[in-house]
Amino acid sequence: MFEMEHFDLIVIGGGPSGYAGAMRAIDFGKKVLIIEKFKLGGAGVYDGVLASKTLWEHALKVQITKELVPNFIPDFKDVSRIVNEAVFERKTQMTVHLQFLQKQRSNLMFYERGTAYILDKHTVRITKEDGTSKEVKTDHVLICSGSSPRKPANIAVDEKTIMTSNGIRNLTRFPKSMVVLGAGVIGCEFATIFSLLGNTKVSLIDKADRILPFEDKDITDIISRNLESHGCLLHHGASLVRMEIKNGGVEYELKYKDGKTEVFQVEKALVSIGREANVNGLGLENAGVKLNERGCIWDDDTQTNISNIYVAGDVTTEVALVNVGEREARHAVVRMFGPIVKPLSYKNISTIMFLNPEVAAVGMNEQELVAKGIPHKVVKLDYATNARAIAMRKTVGFFKIIVTNDNAMRILGMRAVGEHASSAIQAVAYLIHTNQGIRELADMMHPHPSIIEGVQECLRMLLNKSIYKPYVFKDRLKCYVCENGVCTPIEQLV
C-alpha cells in the first residue's frame, strides 16, 4: 500500500503569516510544507501592504516635487514601474530564500503550489492547476489563508471600473475622477494617494460625521483638512443609495441625514468596506473546525477548537495587520513545538496609517479612555516646536502621550501625527509593554535634531521640566487631566 508523505507541519497559505510560521518551525528542526494557492507572498506583497505603501511613498515624493515645480505631472507608467519593481524585489527575495532553504535543508523545507483542502485533522489534499492532486499527512496544521476585500451584494464590482483594492493595479492610467466608498484606514489611504498624485479628483463617502471615527477628533481633523486641501471632496454623513456602471463610468447616489439626495458621476470607484476571511473551500468542516460569529476561524490564542490545528493572520481578522499575522504565526509554532509561553496580547499593538501626514499609534486613545471612564493625563506637543520638523518644513502634526493620572504616570497610549511619525512610537510602545513610567525615557540623551525629541519634550512636560513652557506656548503645548468626562488644563490645577 502506498504510504503518504508525512510532515510535522503543513502551512496553508504562503503570505506573510504562513511564511513567518514556516520559518519559525525550521528553527525547531521540523519538517514543513507550505501550500500556496496563488503567489508566494500573498496579498501582503501583490495587492496589499507592499504595493499600496510603495504607491503612497511615491505619492509623497510627487507632493514634494510639486512644491518645487508646481506644474509637475507624474507619469503613470513611471509610477506603475516603481510599484512593480518593489513587488518584484520582495517576491524575488522570498522565493530565492525559500529555494535555498529547500536545497540546504532539503529534509525540512518543502513548498507546493496548489489548493489545499483539509480531509481530516491530519490529512490535506493538494490540487494543482492542471487538476492533478495528492494527499499528505501532518501532525499539525497552521491555517494562514488570509482575507479578501468585502464586496457589497448590491454593487457590481468588476475590478476595472468599480474596484476593490485588488483592482488598483488593473489601472492603465490615472483616472480623471474617483469615488472611494468607505472612510476607514484603507479607504482614507487610497484617497490620500490619489489626491496627492494630483491627476485625479477624489471623493470619499463617509457615512459617519467624520472620517476614521475610531480615532480622536484632533487626528481626523488634520487628515480631513489635508485631503480637502488637495481637492478631495468628503461626503460626510452620507449613505450610499446606489452605485452602478453607466456609459463606461460610475454613477452613484447619496442620501444625507437631512433626507437630501444627490447623484454624482465619476470615472472609477474604489470599494473599501473591510475584508472577509478566506475560509470557503478549505474543508474546515471535515476536521470540525469552528467559525465565530463574524465568519472567521474561532481560536484561543491561535489554537482552534481542534487541538492540532492553529490559525494566524487575516483569516482570524482579529487585527488584519502584517506584523500581527507574522507574530501570531510564530507564536502558534512555538505553542506547537516549543516551551510553554504566555498568551499573545493585542492591547498595545503599534500601527501606522499611511495618510497625509502619517499617523502612528500604540495603546489607547482619548475617546477610548473617556468611554471606559479611566482618569488620565494628556500631554500634546505641536510639530511646529520640533527642530527637525522645522528643518524639513513639515510642521503640520503633533505628538500626544496619555498616562495614568497618578504619580507613576504609566503610559496608556500615544499618537504621533506628522513626518516620520512611525519612527517616534517604538520606545513608548516598549514602556507600555513593560508597564514602566516615563522618567527614564525623559532623561535619555536623544539625537538632535530628530523627530523623537518631541517625545522627550512631552515627557518632560508631564514632569514639569520641559524646555518650552506650556503656559507660554498655549497654542502649541498642552497638558491636561481628564476625569469624569471633564478635561482641565494642568496649569489651572497648580
TATAUR-V133435 format. One record per residue. RES is the residue in one letter. SS is DSSP state (hx for helix, st for strand, lp for the rest). Layout:
res=RES ss=SS
res=RES ss=SS
//
This chain:
res=M ss=lp
res=F ss=lp
res=E ss=lp
res=M ss=lp
res=E ss=lp
res=H ss=st
res=F ss=st
res=D ss=st
res=L ss=st
res=I ss=st
res=V ss=st
res=I ss=st
res=G ss=lp
res=G ss=lp
res=G ss=st
res=P ss=hx
res=S ss=hx
res=G ss=hx
res=Y ss=hx
res=A ss=hx
res=G ss=hx
res=A ss=hx
res=M ss=hx
res=R ss=hx
res=A ss=hx
res=I ss=hx
res=D ss=hx
res=F ss=lp
res=G ss=lp
res=K ss=lp
res=K ss=lp
res=V ss=st
res=L ss=st
res=I ss=st
res=I ss=st
res=E ss=st
res=K ss=lp
res=F ss=lp
res=K ss=lp
res=L ss=lp
res=G ss=st
res=G ss=hx
res=A ss=hx
res=G ss=hx
res=V ss=hx
res=Y ss=hx
res=D ss=lp
res=G ss=lp
res=V ss=hx
res=L ss=hx
res=A ss=hx
res=S ss=hx
res=K ss=hx
res=T ss=hx
res=L ss=hx
res=W ss=hx
res=E ss=hx
res=H ss=hx
res=A ss=hx
res=L ss=hx
res=K ss=hx
res=V ss=hx
res=Q ss=hx
res=I ss=hx
res=T ss=hx
res=K ss=hx
res=E ss=hx
res=L ss=hx
res=V ss=lp
res=P ss=lp
res=N ss=lp
res=F ss=lp
res=I ss=lp
res=P ss=lp
res=D ss=lp
res=F ss=hx
res=K ss=hx
res=D ss=hx
res=V ss=hx
res=S ss=hx
res=R ss=hx
res=I ss=hx
res=V ss=hx
res=N ss=hx
res=E ss=hx
res=A ss=hx
res=V ss=hx
res=F ss=hx
res=E ss=hx
res=R ss=hx
res=K ss=hx
res=T ss=hx
res=Q ss=hx
res=M ss=hx
res=T ss=hx
res=V ss=hx
res=H ss=hx
res=L ss=hx
res=Q ss=hx
res=F ss=hx
res=L ss=hx
res=Q ss=hx
res=K ss=hx
res=Q ss=hx
res=R ss=lp
res=S ss=lp
res=N ss=lp
res=L ss=lp
res=M ss=st
res=F ss=st
res=Y ss=st
res=E ss=st
res=R ss=st
res=G ss=lp
res=T ss=st
res=A ss=st
res=Y ss=st
res=I ss=st
res=L ss=st
res=D ss=st
res=K ss=lp
res=H ss=lp
res=T ss=st
res=V ss=st
res=R ss=st
res=I ss=st
res=T ss=st
res=K ss=lp
res=E ss=lp
res=D ss=lp
res=G ss=lp
res=T ss=lp
res=S ss=st
res=K ss=st
res=E ss=st
res=V ss=st
res=K ss=st
res=T ss=st
res=D ss=st
res=H ss=st
res=V ss=st
res=L ss=st
res=I ss=st
res=C ss=lp
res=S ss=lp
res=G ss=lp
res=S ss=st
res=S ss=st
res=P ss=st
res=R ss=lp
res=K ss=lp
res=P ss=lp
res=A ss=lp
res=N ss=lp
res=I ss=lp
res=A ss=lp
res=V ss=lp
res=D ss=lp
res=E ss=lp
res=K ss=lp
res=T ss=lp
res=I ss=st
res=M ss=st
res=T ss=lp
res=S ss=hx
res=N ss=hx
res=G ss=hx
res=I ss=hx
res=R ss=hx
res=N ss=hx
res=L ss=lp
res=T ss=lp
res=R ss=lp
res=F ss=lp
res=P ss=lp
res=K ss=lp
res=S ss=st
res=M ss=st
res=V ss=st
res=V ss=st
res=L ss=st
res=G ss=lp
res=A ss=lp
res=G ss=lp
res=V ss=hx
res=I ss=hx
res=G ss=hx
res=C ss=hx
res=E ss=hx
res=F ss=hx
res=A ss=hx
res=T ss=hx
res=I ss=hx
res=F ss=hx
res=S ss=hx
res=L ss=hx
res=L ss=hx
res=G ss=lp
res=N ss=lp
res=T ss=lp
res=K ss=st
res=V ss=st
res=S ss=st
res=L ss=st
res=I ss=st
res=D ss=st
res=K ss=lp
res=A ss=lp
res=D ss=lp
res=R ss=lp
res=I ss=lp
res=L ss=lp
res=P ss=lp
res=F ss=lp
res=E ss=lp
res=D ss=lp
res=K ss=hx
res=D ss=hx
res=I ss=hx
res=T ss=hx
res=D ss=hx
res=I ss=hx
res=I ss=hx
res=S ss=hx
res=R ss=hx
res=N ss=hx
res=L ss=hx
res=E ss=hx
res=S ss=hx
res=H ss=lp
res=G ss=lp
res=C ss=lp
res=L ss=st
res=L ss=st
res=H ss=st
res=H ss=st
res=G ss=lp
res=A ss=st
res=S ss=st
res=L ss=st
res=V ss=st
res=R ss=st
res=M ss=st
res=E ss=st
res=I ss=st
res=K ss=st
res=N ss=lp
res=G ss=lp
res=G ss=st
res=V ss=st
res=E ss=st
res=Y ss=st
res=E ss=st
res=L ss=st
res=K ss=st
res=Y ss=st
res=K ss=lp
res=D ss=lp
res=G ss=lp
res=K ss=lp
res=T ss=st
res=E ss=st
res=V ss=st
res=F ss=st
res=Q ss=st
res=V ss=st
res=E ss=lp
res=K ss=st
res=A ss=st
res=L ss=st
res=V ss=st
res=S ss=lp
res=I ss=lp
res=G ss=lp
res=R ss=st
res=E ss=st
res=A ss=st
res=N ss=lp
res=V ss=lp
res=N ss=lp
res=G ss=lp
res=L ss=lp
res=G ss=lp
res=L ss=hx
res=E ss=hx
res=N ss=hx
res=A ss=hx
res=G ss=lp
res=V ss=lp
res=K ss=lp
res=L ss=st
res=N ss=lp
res=E ss=lp
res=R ss=lp
res=G ss=lp
res=C ss=lp
res=I ss=st
res=W ss=lp
res=D ss=lp
res=D ss=st
res=D ss=lp
res=T ss=lp
res=Q ss=st
res=T ss=lp
res=N ss=lp
res=I ss=lp
res=S ss=lp
res=N ss=lp
res=I ss=st
res=Y ss=st
res=V ss=st
res=A ss=lp
res=G ss=hx
res=D ss=hx
res=V ss=hx
res=T ss=lp
res=T ss=lp
res=E ss=lp
res=V ss=lp
res=A ss=lp
res=L ss=lp
res=V ss=hx
res=N ss=hx
res=V ss=hx
res=G ss=hx
res=E ss=hx
res=R ss=hx
res=E ss=hx
res=A ss=hx
res=R ss=hx
res=H ss=hx
res=A ss=hx
res=V ss=hx
res=V ss=hx
res=R ss=hx
res=M ss=hx
res=F ss=hx
res=G ss=lp
res=P ss=lp
res=I ss=lp
res=V ss=lp
res=K ss=lp
res=P ss=lp
res=L ss=lp
res=S ss=lp
res=Y ss=lp
res=K ss=lp
res=N ss=lp
res=I ss=lp
res=S ss=lp
res=T ss=st
res=I ss=st
res=M ss=st
res=F ss=lp
res=L ss=lp
res=N ss=lp
res=P ss=lp
res=E ss=lp
res=V ss=st
res=A ss=st
res=A ss=st
res=V ss=st
res=G ss=st
res=M ss=lp
res=N ss=lp
res=E ss=hx
res=Q ss=hx
res=E ss=hx
res=L ss=hx
res=V ss=hx
res=A ss=hx
res=K ss=hx
res=G ss=lp
res=I ss=lp
res=P ss=lp
res=H ss=st
res=K ss=st
res=V ss=st
res=V ss=st
res=K ss=st
res=L ss=st
res=D ss=st
res=Y ss=hx
res=A ss=hx
res=T ss=hx
res=N ss=lp
res=A ss=hx
res=R ss=hx
res=A ss=hx
res=I ss=hx
res=A ss=hx
res=M ss=hx
res=R ss=lp
res=K ss=lp
res=T ss=lp
res=V ss=lp
res=G ss=lp
res=F ss=st
res=F ss=st
res=K ss=st
res=I ss=st
res=I ss=st
res=V ss=st
res=T ss=st
res=N ss=lp
res=D ss=lp
res=N ss=lp
res=A ss=lp
res=M ss=lp
res=R ss=lp
res=I ss=st
res=L ss=st
res=G ss=st
res=M ss=st
res=R ss=st
res=A ss=st
res=V ss=st
res=G ss=lp
res=E ss=lp
res=H ss=lp
res=A ss=hx
res=S ss=hx
res=S ss=hx
res=A ss=lp
res=I ss=lp
res=Q ss=hx
res=A ss=hx
res=V ss=hx
res=A ss=hx
res=Y ss=hx
res=L ss=hx
res=I ss=hx
res=H ss=hx
res=T ss=lp
res=N ss=lp
res=Q ss=lp
res=G ss=lp
res=I ss=lp
res=R ss=hx
res=E ss=hx
res=L ss=hx
res=A ss=hx
res=D ss=hx
res=M ss=lp
res=M ss=lp
res=H ss=lp
res=P ss=lp
res=H ss=lp
res=P ss=lp
res=S ss=lp
res=I ss=lp
res=I ss=lp
res=E ss=hx
res=G ss=hx
res=V ss=hx
res=Q ss=hx
res=E ss=hx
res=C ss=hx
res=L ss=hx
res=R ss=hx
res=M ss=hx
res=L ss=hx
res=L ss=lp
res=N ss=lp
res=K ss=lp
res=S ss=lp
res=I ss=lp
res=Y ss=lp
res=K ss=lp
res=P ss=lp
res=Y ss=lp
res=V ss=lp
res=F ss=lp
res=K ss=lp
res=D ss=lp
res=R ss=lp
res=L ss=st
res=K ss=st
res=C ss=st
res=Y ss=st
res=V ss=st
res=C ss=st
res=E ss=st
res=N ss=lp
res=G ss=lp
res=V ss=st
res=C ss=st
res=T ss=st
res=P ss=st
res=I ss=hx
res=E ss=hx
res=Q ss=hx
res=L ss=lp
res=V ss=lp
//
